[in-house]
């Protein structure tokens, strides 16, 4: 057991980088109430009965493989013991976490599961991530090897996508909505205000960032994906698998079905509403093909001026990789361009240099505490780039230890100073030159000047890659995020009277208290809690099983009356009655 986060570790979780551990929290299974368990049971009974007909075959099979029960909210520790055989693990988190962190967990074959569960009034759908969505939606499908590989690869690529400042603002707004919508007693006006704020942000995002685009792909596949043919698709997206409302709605002609393609990246979504269209992939392998096509458009693979500019616009920690393999990580602040190519870049604040994701000795954030800047490109009038010069070439051009040089780069950058040493990669190519008494200028502007302080000049003809986050995760302190809590649980709070009734019926069904009068419980619930519908359905189910027709009829009359008073409950009540009456309910 990890003493800091309170989770049970295993071989897969042991590989997680330190900064991801900050998002993990204990599941605290004992905090689930009898009402929570009843909500889980209703949704799962409904889902398994219906989804066994319309979900991809991996779903029901995956429920068995991952050990997810219809009767009880899954215990994360138990899930992990089973998931490890699939090469995966699961951790509990507190609601929405930043998209990049979410995807990074996926890259390590770890499912993040929001351990809270939706309230009874949001049983059909909630924008908040909860254990129904994550545990019953995401977990079963990873039993399919092709899909599991796609999910891991998506996390690997998605965690490198560059965000914009507006992305984080939208993330915060969505997280806020999910919190207040699941909190007890939140005024409708506050929820409506939060939804309007999200709508406003979505309408004013400007040109979508890489993270926004790949998040769209994630939504239309991992969350809301269909598979098969346009005429007879099957469900595999976790959002649909965990929503008893949308899983039926999506199969009607009212929801447009489109063939899945890279165009889905340009199709935005509204998390607060049912989706008007969905994308259908012919098979899981095609998902990976589209993902790679999209990755080819990312700065991760294209680099260049646009990649560097994306990092500057993001105002977040990022990395550029030069053609020598040298990687520079930091908060990129500015650039100088010439003929459509960057010829100088500058970071602000702590920066670090790495090669092949490993920090170079002496090039850490302490060495580059206030930033790092360097020219890139070719020297003026010389056809061979510095990185391709042999030791003899370097000596011929006086780029040699102990020489005082003046290097003119194409585009107008000049570096003068005494060369102290050079750093080479494993192939023998020079990737860094260290100067003293150095001065870097662009036309008449001084970009850097020092006497005692050493200057490290990056070597590289071009930027081949630009991506979110540091090259070496150990280079930076990434434990500085702040997240608002979804809710505070009062551990001393005893069960309410209604919850005690739920517990009584749950115990009866599990054979723990078989002398209780179900008739009496129903009468008391009907009198004291006349608007509650789920517990009467559970009692109705027991009445049907014991052939107590009189009690069953009394409950049915009560629920029919409740449907007239609250029409929105009509479908939920009808489905519950149908489940209770149907002895052929699918089980796992």
C-alpha positions, 0 to 999 in steps of 0.5 A: 500500500502506498502511504502517500496516496493510499492505493495498492501498487503493482508492477504496472503502477510502479512504472508511473512517473512521480508527477502522475501519482499526485492525481491518484486518490484512495477509493474509500470503498466504505463511503459508497452508500446503499443508494450508490450501490442501488444506482450501480445495480440498476444501471448495470442490469439495464446496460447488460440486458440492453447492451448484450444486443447492441454493444460490440461483442468485446463488452460483455466478454470484457465484463467477465474478464475484468471481474466487474459485477452487476450487483456491486460497485467494483473494488479497485483493488480487486479489479487490478488483480484481474486487469494485470493479466491484460497488462493494465491497471486502474487507479482512482482519481478525483473527477476530471484531471487535465487531458494531458495527464489523462492521456499519459496514464493511458500511455502507461496502460493505466485506466483512471477511474473517477471513484465517485458515482452519479446521484440518483437524479442523474442516473441516466446521464451525467457530464461528470466522470464517475465509476459507472462511466470509467469502470463499466464503460472503459474497462471491459473494452480493453479486454480486446487486444486491438482496442487496448493497443489503440488506447495505449498508443492514443495516450502516448501520442495525445500526451504530446499534443500541444494545448492553448491557454483557452484549452485549460480555461475550458477544462476548468469550466467543464470540471467546475460544471461536473462538480456542481452538477453532482453536488447536493443542493446546487441551484439550477441557476448556477448549473445553467450559468456554468453551462452558458459559460462553457457554451461561450468558451466553446464558441470563442476558442479560435483556431483549435489546438492540437489538444483540442483536435485530438480530444475530439478524436478521443471523444468520437472514438473512446467515448462515443464510438460506434463500430461496424457498418453505418446500417448496423453499428455496434457500441464500443465508446465508454460514454455510450456504454455507461449512459442508459439514456444515450445507449438507446438514443444513439441507435435511433435514426435521430442520431446521424451515423457518419463513417469515421475519418480524420475529419472527426478531429474537426467535429466539436462536441458539447458535453452537456447534451446528447450527441446529434451525430456519431462516427462509425469505424469499420474495425478497431484497426482502422482507429489506429490508422486514423490516429497515425494519420493525425499524428503526422499533422502534429508538431510532434512529427512536423516541428518547424516554425509552426511547431515552435510557435504552437509552444509559444502560444501554449504558454506551457512547458514544452520541448523542441527537438533539433535535427541533431537529437538535442532536446530543449525543454522549457516555457518557450517565450519568443523566436526569430524567423527568416524565410519561413524558418526559425533561426533563434528561439528563447525560453523563459524560466527554468529550462533543461537540455536532453538527448533521447529523453535523458537530461545531459549532465550539467544542463539541468534547470539549475544551470538554465534557471532563467531561460535558454536561447540559441541560434539554429540553422546553417552558417552563412556562406557555408553549405555544410551544416555544423552538425555534419562537420567532421572534426577536420571540417570543424578545425578548418572553420576554426570551430575548435576548443580554445579558438575565439570565433565569430559565427554568422548564421543565415538570417542575421544571428551572430555568435562571438566568443571563445570556444571552451568545449563541445558535446557530441552524441553517440554517433559522434555528431556535435550537438552543443558548443560551450563558449565563454566571453560570449555575445549573441546578436541579431542585427543591432540587438544583443540577445545574450552577453556574458563574461564569466558565465558560460554560454551553451549554443545548441547545434541543429539545422532545424527543429524536427519535433515540438511537443507538450511536456519535458523531454526528461520527466525528471528534469522538472518539478511537475508537482505543482498543480492545484485541483478543486475537490469534487466533494468533501465526504463527512466520514462521521455522517450516518446513513439517512433513514432512506438509505437505511431502507435501501440497506435493509432491502439490499441485505434481504436480497443478499440473504443477510436479513430474510425476516424483514417484511418487504410489504412494511418497508414499501408502505413506510417508504411510500409514506415517508419518501413518496417521490423515491422510485428506485427502492420500490422497483427493487422491492417489486423485483423481490415480489416478482421473484417470490410470486407475491402478486399483491405486493407487486401490484401495489408497487406498480400502482404507486409507480404509475401514479409517480409517473404521472406526477413526474413524467421525466421518470417514466422511461426509468420506471418502465425500464426498471419494471421490465427488468424486474419482470424479465427472468431472462436478464443477461448476467455476467 
